[in-house]
Amino acid sequence: MGGLVADESRARGHEPVLLARSTGVDLTTGAGLDHALNGADAVIDVANVNTLNADASTAFFGKATRTLLAGEQRAGVARHVALSILGVDLAPFDYYAGKRAQEVAIEAGSVPWTILRAAQFHEFAQQIYATAKAGPLHLAPKMRTQPIAGREVAARLVDLAESPARGGYVELAGPREESLVDMVRRWAHSRGHRGWIPAVALPGALGKAQRDGTLLPRDGAELGSETFTAWLERTHN
């Protein structure tokens, strides 16, 4: 997502500065942050951590967000735009616990803010195929989702960074509901996979929320235009 946001920003004539360890910035310690934020008008926060553990996720997002907001306040940044996930307030479990902690920290901060809660990306199908495995088998978690193309999320984030802070939330989802099981299988088959991909129900409260529709968009959510089928056709090589 960081790459997509940077590309979209450049296409609109902005000069994005990337906040990443690869560019000398560490959001958990603050190293390099003040220099990077010097002269910044807005920050788009799409930082992430690869964990499913609630404590690890909460520790990372809480620390990184507070460090970033403090740096923004010192630099006089006008607005903070953050990417979150649909339903984190209704299902603050596992990885989602950290995303909810991020939201709470932003709400409590002094920098004007807008939070975009987005549905899972179409690209999520590829990610799940690569990571959800049991031995030689690829697995497809059962989930109701209304996915959206990553590039549409990036465009909306830049829109919000160009606009006055709302001090509230924007929800964004794709044009239609999909089954994650179907998405994973279709992505795999489009790339030549012909084996069995079993559907699995993930345990715990987050697994239940994934299956019962808790993570679907609520009334008033904005909807993107590209369906999963269209995205699959566009990205198929």
Backbone as JSON, one array per atom type, in Angstrom:
{
  "sequence": "MGGLVADESRARGHEPVLLARSTGVDLTTGAGLDHALNGADAVIDVANVNTLNADASTAFFGKATRTLLAGEQRAGVARHVALSILGVDLAPFDYYAGKRAQEVAIEAGSVPWTILRAAQFHEFAQQIYATAKAGPLHLAPKMRTQPIAGREVAARLVDLAESPARGGYVELAGPREESLVDMVRRWAHSRGHRGWIPAVALPGALGKAQRDGTLLPRDGAELGSETFTAWLERTHN",
  "N": [[0.82, -1.2, 0.0], [1.98, 1.22, 0.7], [3.67, 1.74, -1.49], [1.77, 2.05, -3.53], [0.39, 4.32, -2.64], [2.45, 6.22, -2.7], [2.99, 6.27, -5.46], [0.52, 7.22, -6.45], [0.47, 9.72, -5.24], [2.68, 11.02, -6.43], [1.77, 11.05, -9.06], [-0.13, 13.0, -8.89], [1.31, 15.26, -8.58], [2.55, 15.7, -6.14], [5.19, 15.52, -3.65], [6.16, 12.84, -2.29], [7.48, 11.68, 0.81], [9.05, 8.91, 2.03], [8.41, 7.07, 4.92], [10.17, 4.82, 6.35], [12.1, 2.0, 7.47], [13.97, 1.42, 5.55], [14.53, 3.89, 4.5], [15.73, 5.16, 6.53], [14.11, 5.78, 8.69], [12.57, 5.0, 11.71], [9.68, 4.05, 13.08], [9.12, 3.0, 15.56], [11.06, 3.83, 17.3], [11.5, 6.45, 16.68], [13.7, 7.34, 15.35], [15.23, 9.32, 12.89], [12.85, 10.53, 12.23], [12.07, 13.27, 12.69], [13.6, 14.75, 10.85], [12.61, 13.68, 8.45], [9.96, 14.52, 8.46], [10.08, 17.23, 8.22], [8.73, 20.09, 6.87], [6.52, 18.76, 5.87], [3.17, 18.52, 4.74], [1.03, 16.79, 5.18], [0.43, 13.56, 6.59], [0.23, 10.24, 5.55], [-0.62, 7.35, 6.96], [0.28, 4.16, 6.57], [1.57, 2.15, 7.82], [2.6, -1.12, 8.89], [2.47, -4.34, 10.56], [3.61, -7.67, 10.65], [1.87, -9.84, 12.13], [-0.33, -12.0, 13.94], [-0.94, -11.91, 16.51], [-2.56, -10.51, 19.26], [-1.41, -8.98, 21.39], [1.16, -8.36, 20.4], [0.5, -6.96, 18.09], [-0.96, -4.79, 19.15], [1.02, -3.59, 20.73], [2.88, -2.75, 18.76], [1.35, -1.02, 16.99], [0.36, 0.85, 18.8], [2.71, 2.04, 19.91], [4.1, 2.91, 17.55], [2.24, 4.64, 16.41], [1.84, 6.66, 18.36], [4.45, 7.68, 18.47], [4.74, 8.64, 15.87], [2.68, 10.58, 15.73], [3.57, 12.39, 17.67], [5.89, 13.32, 16.45], [4.75, 14.55, 14.24], [3.36, 16.62, 15.46], [5.46, 18.19, 16.46], [6.56, 18.98, 14.05], [4.59, 20.47, 12.93], [2.65, 19.38, 11.24], [-0.24, 19.36, 9.23], [-2.39, 17.57, 8.99], [-3.39, 14.19, 9.65], [-3.72, 11.18, 8.12], [-4.97, 7.99, 8.28], [-4.85, 4.51, 7.52], [-7.19, 2.07, 8.19], [-9.21, -0.78, 9.08], [-12.3, -2.1, 7.98], [-14.71, -2.71, 10.45], [-13.09, -3.02, 12.73], [-13.76, -1.88, 15.14], [-15.89, -3.35, 15.96], [-14.92, -5.9, 16.12], [-12.44, -6.23, 17.78], [-10.06, -8.01, 17.83], [-7.21, -10.23, 18.0], [-4.97, -9.55, 15.36], [-6.5, -7.34, 14.64], [-6.91, -6.05, 17.03], [-4.7, -4.44, 17.44], [-5.02, -2.59, 15.35], [-7.32, -1.29, 16.19], [-6.32, -0.14, 18.53], [-4.58, 1.65, 17.37], [-6.4, 3.41, 16.14], [-7.63, 4.51, 18.43], [-5.46, 5.83, 19.6], [-4.98, 7.79, 17.68], [-7.37, 9.25, 17.77], [-7.11, 10.35, 20.3], [-4.98, 12.01, 20.02], [-3.37, 15.19, 19.19], [-3.15, 16.06, 16.61], [-4.92, 17.03, 13.74], [-7.18, 14.76, 12.18], [-8.09, 12.04, 9.94], [-9.58, 8.92, 9.46], [-9.46, 6.17, 7.35], [-11.39, 3.48, 6.98], [-11.01, 0.57, 5.42], [-12.17, -2.13, 3.33], [-11.03, -5.55, 2.89], [-8.37, -5.94, 0.54], [-8.48, -6.7, -3.0], [-6.09, -7.9, -3.56], [-5.62, -9.41, -1.36], [-6.32, -12.05, -1.72], [-4.17, -13.26, -3.06], [-2.22, -12.93, -1.09], [-3.21, -14.53, 1.01], [-3.18, -17.03, -0.24], [-0.43, -17.4, -0.43], [0.4, -17.53, 2.22], [-1.33, -18.99, 3.93], [-1.14, -22.09, 4.84], [-1.0, -25.68, 5.18], [1.23, -27.89, 5.58], [1.77, -29.28, 2.42], [-0.58, -28.26, 1.46], [-2.56, -25.54, 0.34], [-4.65, -23.24, 2.02], [-7.96, -21.91, 2.41], [-9.43, -19.45, 4.14], [-12.67, -19.18, 5.62], [-14.7, -16.5, 4.91], [-16.74, -13.65, 4.8], [-16.62, -10.93, 2.7], [-16.2, -7.66, 1.27], [-14.46, -6.88, -1.05], [-11.9, -4.58, -2.25], [-10.03, -2.92, -4.82], [-6.56, -2.39, -4.35], [-5.4, -0.08, -5.47], [-7.52, 1.69, -5.63], [-8.02, 2.2, -2.96], [-5.63, 3.48, -2.28], [-5.88, 5.8, -3.85], [-8.07, 7.02, -2.6], [-7.02, 7.53, -0.07], [-5.1, 9.47, -0.68], [-6.8, 11.44, -1.65], [-8.06, 12.16, 0.78], [-5.89, 13.14, 2.2], [-5.4, 15.42, 0.83], [-7.46, 17.01, 1.58], [-9.31, 18.93, 4.07], [-8.95, 17.84, 7.47], [-11.21, 15.48, 8.87], [-11.77, 14.63, 11.41], [-12.94, 12.2, 11.95], [-14.38, 9.12, 10.65], [-14.09, 7.39, 7.51], [-15.67, 5.0, 5.55], [-14.82, 2.42, 3.29], [-15.44, 0.23, 0.65], [-15.55, -2.52, -1.71], [-17.43, -3.03, -4.83], [-19.13, -5.24, -4.57], [-20.19, -8.04, -2.55], [-18.05, -10.77, -1.71], [-16.9, -14.18, -1.46], [-14.2, -15.13, 0.49], [-13.02, -17.61, 0.27], [-13.73, -18.39, -2.33], [-12.41, -16.34, -3.71], [-9.66, -16.86, -3.18], [-9.38, -19.4, -4.34], [-10.03, -18.85, -7.03], [-8.03, -16.99, -7.71], [-5.76, -18.62, -7.41], [-6.25, -20.63, -9.33], [-6.18, -19.09, -11.64], [-3.53, -18.66, -11.83], [-2.52, -21.07, -12.48], [-2.68, -23.11, -10.58], [-3.88, -26.29, -9.76], [-4.64, -27.95, -7.75], [-6.39, -29.19, -4.79], [-7.93, -26.84, -2.7], [-8.73, -26.52, 0.4], [-11.52, -25.22, 2.28], [-11.48, -23.45, 5.32], [-12.6, -22.87, 8.65], [-11.7, -20.3, 10.64], [-10.61, -20.25, 14.04], [-11.92, -18.82, 17.14], [-12.91, -15.44, 18.22], [-12.44, -13.55, 16.21], [-12.41, -15.13, 13.91], [-15.08, -15.92, 13.89], [-16.31, -13.43, 13.48], [-15.42, -12.92, 10.93], [-16.89, -14.69, 9.47], [-19.6, -14.14, 9.97], [-20.46, -11.76, 8.88], [-19.84, -9.43, 10.21], [-17.68, -7.88, 9.43], [-18.36, -6.66, 7.1], [-19.24, -3.79, 5.01], [-20.96, -1.0, 6.47], [-24.13, 0.77, 6.4], [-24.01, 3.64, 4.35], [-21.38, 3.52, 3.64], [-18.68, 4.23, 1.4], [-18.34, 3.08, -1.98], [-16.16, 1.3, -4.08], [-15.26, 0.8, -7.58], [-14.12, -1.29, -9.11], [-14.57, -4.68, -9.65], [-13.81, -7.89, -8.14], [-13.55, -9.82, -10.12], [-12.97, -8.24, -12.4], [-10.58, -7.1, -11.54], [-9.0, -9.41, -11.32], [-8.81, -10.15, -13.98], [-7.46, -7.93, -14.99], [-4.99, -8.0, -13.72], [-3.91, -10.42, -14.39], [-1.25, -12.24, -15.62]],
  "CA": [[0.0, 0.0, 0.0], [2.86, 2.38, 0.7], [4.09, 2.0, -2.86], [0.62, 2.55, -4.29], [0.13, 5.69, -2.19], [3.52, 7.07, -3.22], [2.77, 6.43, -6.91], [-0.64, 8.09, -6.64], [0.86, 11.07, -4.83], [3.53, 11.58, -7.47], [0.94, 11.29, -10.24], [-0.89, 14.24, -8.67], [2.24, 16.37, -8.46], [3.1, 15.83, -4.8], [6.54, 14.98, -3.43], [6.07, 11.99, -1.11], [8.66, 11.26, 1.56], [8.7, 7.61, 2.59], [8.82, 6.82, 6.3], [10.42, 3.39, 6.44], [13.46, 1.7, 7.91], [14.85, 1.45, 4.38], [14.88, 5.28, 4.24], [16.34, 5.7, 7.73], [13.1, 6.2, 9.67], [12.04, 3.91, 12.52], [8.52, 4.58, 13.8], [9.05, 2.49, 16.93], [12.03, 4.56, 18.12], [11.52, 7.84, 16.29], [14.95, 7.66, 14.65], [15.09, 9.88, 11.55], [11.49, 11.0, 11.97], [11.96, 14.72, 12.63], [14.15, 15.2, 9.57], [11.72, 13.26, 7.35], [8.69, 15.26, 8.52], [10.31, 18.66, 8.05], [8.06, 20.64, 5.7], [5.4, 17.92, 5.41], [1.82, 19.07, 4.91], [0.14, 15.73, 5.66], [1.0, 12.21, 6.71], [-0.64, 9.09, 5.29], [-0.04, 6.25, 7.74], [-0.09, 2.8, 6.16], [2.53, 1.25, 8.45], [1.99, -2.42, 9.19], [3.3, -5.35, 11.22], [3.17, -9.01, 10.28], [1.57, -10.68, 13.28], [-1.73, -12.24, 14.24], [-1.04, -11.87, 17.97], [-3.17, -9.26, 19.72], [-0.47, -8.2, 22.19], [2.22, -7.86, 19.53], [-0.11, -5.97, 17.2], [-1.28, -3.61, 19.95], [2.27, -2.94, 21.12], [3.46, -2.07, 17.61], [0.56, 0.09, 16.5], [0.29, 1.87, 19.83], [3.99, 2.73, 19.98], [4.4, 3.58, 16.28], [1.29, 5.74, 16.19], [2.15, 7.76, 19.29], [5.71, 8.26, 18.04], [4.49, 9.39, 14.64], [1.88, 11.76, 16.04], [4.42, 13.36, 18.39], [6.75, 13.94, 15.45], [3.92, 15.44, 13.42], [3.06, 17.82, 16.25], [6.68, 19.0, 16.48], [6.81, 19.51, 12.7], [3.47, 21.3, 12.5], [1.9, 18.72, 10.17], [-1.63, 19.85, 9.3], [-3.4, 16.51, 9.09], [-2.95, 12.8, 9.72], [-4.67, 10.25, 7.5], [-4.55, 6.62, 8.58], [-5.59, 3.39, 6.94], [-7.61, 1.04, 9.12], [-9.96, -1.88, 8.48], [-13.72, -2.18, 8.3], [-15.14, -3.6, 11.52], [-12.18, -3.21, 13.86], [-14.41, -1.47, 16.38], [-16.84, -4.41, 16.31], [-14.19, -7.15, 16.31], [-11.06, -5.84, 18.11], [-9.41, -9.24, 18.27], [-6.01, -10.67, 17.29], [-4.34, -8.43, 14.66], [-7.42, -6.2, 14.66], [-6.77, -5.33, 18.31], [-3.72, -3.4, 17.23], [-5.58, -1.54, 14.5], [-8.22, -0.5, 17.02], [-5.47, 0.67, 19.4], [-4.11, 2.73, 16.52], [-7.48, 4.38, 16.02], [-7.82, 5.18, 19.72], [-4.35, 6.76, 19.79], [-5.18, 8.93, 16.77], [-8.47, 10.05, 18.32], [-6.64, 11.03, 21.51], [-3.88, 12.9, 19.69], [-3.68, 16.61, 18.94], [-3.04, 16.35, 15.19], [-6.18, 16.8, 13.03], [-7.09, 13.42, 11.6], [-9.14, 11.3, 9.26], [-9.25, 7.49, 9.36], [-10.14, 5.43, 6.3], [-11.56, 2.05, 7.25], [-11.21, -0.08, 4.13], [-12.36, -3.58, 3.28], [-9.87, -6.28, 2.42], [-8.04, -5.65, -0.85], [-8.49, -7.85, -3.92], [-4.77, -8.52, -3.45], [-5.65, -10.29, -0.18], [-6.42, -13.44, -2.18], [-2.8, -13.71, -3.32], [-1.52, -12.99, 0.19], [-3.68, -15.72, 1.73], [-2.67, -18.21, -0.95], [0.99, -17.56, -0.14], [0.71, -17.68, 3.64], [-2.2, -19.94, 4.66], [-0.76, -23.42, 4.38], [-0.85, -26.79, 6.11], [2.07, -28.78, 4.78], [1.72, -28.92, 0.99], [-1.9, -27.74, 1.1], [-2.96, -24.16, 0.53], [-5.94, -23.18, 2.7], [-8.77, -20.72, 2.14], [-10.29, -19.18, 5.29], [-14.05, -18.78, 5.35], [-14.89, -15.1, 5.26], [-17.56, -12.76, 3.97], [-15.89, -9.69, 2.53], [-16.6, -6.86, 0.11], [-13.1, -6.41, -1.3], [-11.67, -3.42, -3.11], [-8.69, -2.87, -5.39], [-5.63, -1.59, -3.57], [-5.15, 1.23, -6.07], [-8.64, 2.57, -5.29], [-7.79, 2.61, -1.58], [-4.55, 4.46, -2.31], [-6.42, 7.05, -4.38], [-8.92, 7.66, -1.59], [-6.14, 8.04, 0.97], [-4.52, 10.72, -1.15], [-7.91, 12.4, -1.61], [-8.27, 12.62, 2.15], [-4.72, 13.91, 2.59], [-5.51, 16.71, 0.15], [-8.66, 17.68, 2.08], [-9.29, 19.22, 5.51], [-9.2, 16.69, 8.34], [-12.61, 15.33, 9.25], [-11.96, 14.23, 12.8], [-13.88, 11.08, 11.92], [-14.09, 7.93, 9.86], [-14.66, 7.13, 6.19], [-15.64, 3.57, 5.25], [-14.66, 2.17, 1.86], [-15.48, -1.19, 0.29], [-15.71, -2.76, -3.13], [-18.79, -2.93, -5.34], [-20.0, -6.38, -4.28], [-19.69, -9.01, -1.58], [-17.41, -11.96, -2.24], [-16.42, -15.18, -0.52], [-12.75, -15.2, 0.44], [-12.68, -18.95, -0.24], [-13.84, -18.31, -3.79], [-11.36, -15.46, -4.2], [-8.37, -17.56, -3.13], [-9.38, -20.47, -5.34], [-10.0, -18.27, -8.37], [-6.7, -16.44, -7.94], [-4.82, -19.74, -7.59], [-6.51, -21.29, -10.61], [-5.74, -18.19, -12.72], [-2.07, -18.75, -11.9], [-2.13, -22.42, -12.86], [-2.83, -24.11, -9.52], [-4.98, -27.2, -10.05], [-4.87, -28.81, -6.61], [-7.5, -28.92, -3.88], [-7.72, -25.8, -1.69], [-9.85, -26.68, 1.33], [-12.03, -24.09, 3.05], [-11.32, -23.67, 6.76], [-13.19, -21.87, 9.54], [-10.71, -19.91, 11.63], [-11.16, -20.28, 15.39], [-11.92, -17.61, 17.94], [-13.89, -14.39, 17.99], [-12.21, -12.92, 14.91], [-12.88, -16.07, 12.9], [-16.55, -15.82, 13.86], [-16.66, -12.16, 12.86], [-15.15, -13.03, 9.49], [-17.92, -15.52, 8.83], [-20.99, -13.74, 10.21], [-20.78, -10.5, 8.24], [-19.47, -8.28, 11.03], [-16.65, -7.08, 8.77], [-18.89, -6.07, 5.87], [-19.49, -2.35, 5.17], [-22.23, -0.57, 7.03], [-24.85, 1.75, 5.6], [-23.29, 4.9, 4.2], [-20.0, 3.32, 3.2], [-18.37, 4.5, 0.0], [-18.07, 1.85, -2.72], [-15.29, 1.39, -5.24], [-15.87, 0.4, -8.85], [-13.54, -2.47, -9.75], [-14.93, -5.95, -9.03], [-12.72, -8.85, -8.05], [-13.4, -10.44, -11.44], [-12.26, -7.3, -13.26], [-9.19, -7.0, -11.05], [-8.31, -10.64, -11.67], [-8.51, -10.09, -15.41], [-6.48, -6.85, -15.23], [-3.67, -8.32, -13.16], [-3.46, -11.74, -14.83], [-0.13, -12.17, -16.58]],
  "C": [[0.86, 1.26, 0.0], [3.31, 2.75, -0.7], [2.98, 2.57, -3.71], [0.31, 4.0, -3.93], [1.2, 6.64, -2.74], [3.33, 7.32, -4.71], [1.62, 7.39, -7.19], [-0.29, 9.54, -6.28], [1.71, 11.75, -5.91], [2.72, 11.91, -8.72], [0.14, 12.57, -10.12], [0.02, 15.45, -8.45], [2.8, 16.6, -7.08], [4.5, 15.25, -4.73], [6.52, 14.12, -2.17], [7.44, 11.68, -0.51], [8.29, 9.97, 2.28], [9.28, 7.45, 3.99], [8.96, 5.32, 6.48], [11.85, 3.17, 6.92], [14.44, 1.78, 6.75], [15.27, 2.88, 4.01], [15.43, 5.97, 5.5], [15.38, 6.17, 8.8], [12.56, 4.97, 10.39], [10.9, 4.46, 13.38], [8.42, 4.06, 15.23], [10.01, 3.23, 17.86], [12.01, 6.06, 17.84], [12.77, 8.26, 15.54], [14.66, 8.16, 13.24], [13.76, 10.55, 11.26], [11.42, 12.53, 11.8], [12.48, 15.27, 11.31], [13.2, 14.88, 8.43], [10.45, 14.09, 7.3], [8.86, 16.76, 8.29], [9.67, 19.16, 6.76], [6.88, 19.85, 5.2], [4.06, 18.6, 5.69], [0.87, 18.06, 5.55], [0.9, 14.43, 5.75], [-0.09, 11.19, 6.41], [0.01, 7.88, 5.93], [-0.58, 4.91, 7.26], [0.92, 1.79, 6.71], [1.83, -0.03, 8.87], [2.99, -3.3, 9.92], [2.73, -6.71, 10.89], [3.04, -9.88, 11.52], [0.07, -10.88, 13.37], [-2.0, -12.15, 15.73], [-1.54, -10.51, 18.44], [-2.19, -8.39, 20.49], [0.62, -7.58, 21.33], [1.69, -6.76, 18.61], [-0.39, -4.67, 17.96], [-0.02, -2.86, 20.35], [2.87, -2.16, 19.96], [2.66, -0.84, 17.22], [0.44, 1.21, 17.53], [1.56, 2.71, 19.87], [4.26, 3.53, 18.71], [3.5, 4.79, 16.06], [1.6, 6.92, 17.1], [3.46, 8.46, 18.91], [5.52, 9.14, 16.81], [3.72, 10.67, 14.91], [2.7, 12.82, 16.78], [5.35, 14.07, 17.42], [5.97, 14.91, 14.57], [3.61, 16.74, 14.16], [4.28, 18.75, 16.28], [6.91, 19.69, 15.13], [5.7, 20.41, 12.2], [2.7, 20.72, 11.33], [0.41, 19.04, 10.33], [-2.66, 18.75, 9.49], [-2.75, 15.13, 8.98], [-4.06, 11.93, 9.13], [-4.15, 8.84, 7.72], [-5.45, 5.61, 7.91], [-5.91, 2.38, 8.02], [-8.48, 0.03, 8.36], [-11.41, -1.82, 8.9], [-13.95, -3.16, 9.46], [-14.21, -3.75, 12.69], [-12.82, -2.8, 15.19], [-15.4, -2.52, 16.87], [-16.15, -5.75, 16.59], [-12.73, -6.85, 16.62], [-10.24, -7.01, 18.66], [-8.17, -9.52, 17.42], [-5.33, -9.47, 16.63], [-5.19, -7.17, 14.72], [-7.34, -5.41, 15.96], [-5.78, -4.19, 18.17], [-4.24, -2.26, 16.38], [-6.57, -0.67, 15.29], [-7.43, 0.38, 17.99], [-4.9, 1.85, 18.63], [-5.17, 3.82, 16.4], [-7.66, 5.19, 17.3], [-6.71, 6.2, 19.96], [-4.5, 8.0, 18.9], [-6.28, 9.85, 17.3], [-8.01, 10.89, 19.51], [-5.55, 12.05, 21.22], [-4.34, 14.31, 19.37], [-3.59, 16.98, 17.46], [-4.38, 16.09, 14.52], [-6.11, 15.54, 12.18], [-8.32, 13.01, 10.81], [-8.68, 9.85, 9.18], [-10.11, 6.86, 8.28], [-10.19, 3.96, 6.7], [-11.92, 1.37, 5.93], [-11.46, -1.57, 4.3], [-11.05, -4.24, 2.85], [-9.63, -5.94, 0.93], [-8.25, -6.9, -1.7], [-7.18, -8.63, -3.8], [-4.67, -9.47, -2.26], [-5.69, -11.76, -0.59], [-5.03, -14.03, -2.42], [-2.03, -13.87, -2.01], [-1.92, -14.25, 0.97], [-3.16, -17.0, 1.07], [-1.21, -18.48, -0.56], [1.27, -17.92, 1.31], [-0.11, -18.71, 4.39], [-1.96, -21.34, 4.12], [-0.79, -24.42, 5.53], [-0.07, -27.86, 5.35], [2.03, -28.35, 3.32], [0.41, -28.27, 0.57], [-1.99, -26.23, 1.32], [-4.38, -24.17, 1.1], [-6.65, -21.87, 2.35], [-9.69, -20.47, 3.33], [-11.69, -18.74, 4.87], [-14.25, -17.35, 5.82], [-15.82, -14.43, 4.26], [-16.86, -11.41, 3.9], [-16.43, -8.95, 1.31], [-15.35, -6.13, -0.39], [-13.02, -5.29, -2.33], [-10.24, -3.47, -3.64], [-7.8, -1.96, -4.57], [-5.42, -0.21, -4.15], [-6.3, 2.21, -5.8], [-8.53, 3.06, -3.85], [-6.71, 3.69, -1.53], [-5.06, 5.81, -2.81], [-7.27, 7.78, -3.35], [-8.08, 8.22, -0.44], [-5.52, 9.38, 0.56], [-5.59, 11.81, -1.22], [-8.05, 13.02, -0.22], [-7.1, 13.46, 2.65], [-4.74, 15.3, 1.96], [-6.64, 17.57, 0.71], [-8.51, 18.01, 3.56], [-9.6, 17.96, 6.32], [-10.65, 16.67, 8.8], [-12.82, 15.09, 10.74], [-12.94, 13.09, 12.92], [-13.45, 10.02, 10.92], [-14.77, 7.97, 8.5], [-14.56, 5.63, 5.96], [-15.63, 3.37, 3.74], [-14.62, 0.67, 1.6], [-15.62, -1.31, -1.22], [-17.17, -2.78, -3.54], [-19.7, -4.1, -4.99], [-19.35, -7.32, -3.27], [-19.11, -10.22, -2.29], [-17.15, -12.95, -1.09], [-14.9, -15.24, -0.64], [-12.29, -16.57, -0.07], [-12.69, -18.94, -1.77], [-12.73, -17.44, -4.37], [-10.0, -16.16, -4.25], [-8.31, -18.63, -4.21], [-9.29, -19.91, -6.75], [-8.63, -17.66, -8.68], [-5.71, -17.57, -8.23], [-5.01, -20.4, -8.95], [-6.06, -20.41, -11.78], [-4.24, -18.21, -12.88], [-1.6, -20.18, -12.13], [-2.23, -23.48, -11.79], [-4.05, -24.98, -9.82], [-5.31, -28.13, -8.89], [-6.06, -28.37, -5.78], [-7.08, -27.83, -2.89], [-8.9, -25.85, -0.73], [-10.23, -25.38, 2.02], [-11.93, -24.42, 4.53], [-11.98, -22.53, 7.53], [-12.15, -21.53, 10.6], [-11.35, -19.86, 13.01], [-11.24, -18.89, 16.02], [-12.92, -16.56, 17.48], [-13.69, -13.71, 16.63], [-12.66, -13.83, 13.78], [-14.39, -16.03, 12.77], [-16.99, -14.54, 13.16], [-16.43, -12.19, 11.35], [-16.27, -13.77, 8.78], [-19.32, -14.94, 8.93], [-21.37, -12.38, 9.61], [-20.42, -9.26, 9.03], [-18.51, -7.34, 10.3], [-17.08, -6.55, 7.41], [-19.17, -4.58, 6.08], [-20.87, -2.07, 5.72], [-22.9, 0.45, 6.1], [-24.06, 3.06, 5.55], [-21.86, 4.75, 3.75], [-19.85, 3.72, 1.73], [-18.01, 3.18, -0.69], [-17.17, 2.14, -3.91], [-15.98, 0.83, -6.47], [-15.35, -0.91, -9.43], [-13.91, -3.75, -8.99], [-13.7, -6.85, -8.94], [-12.47, -9.51, -9.39], [-12.62, -9.53, -12.38], [-10.81, -7.14, -12.85], [-8.39, -8.23, -11.45], [-7.92, -10.64, -13.16], [-7.43, -9.05, -15.7], [-5.09, -7.25, -14.82], [-3.13, -9.67, -13.6], [-2.37, -11.59, -15.89], [-0.01, -13.5, -17.33]]
}
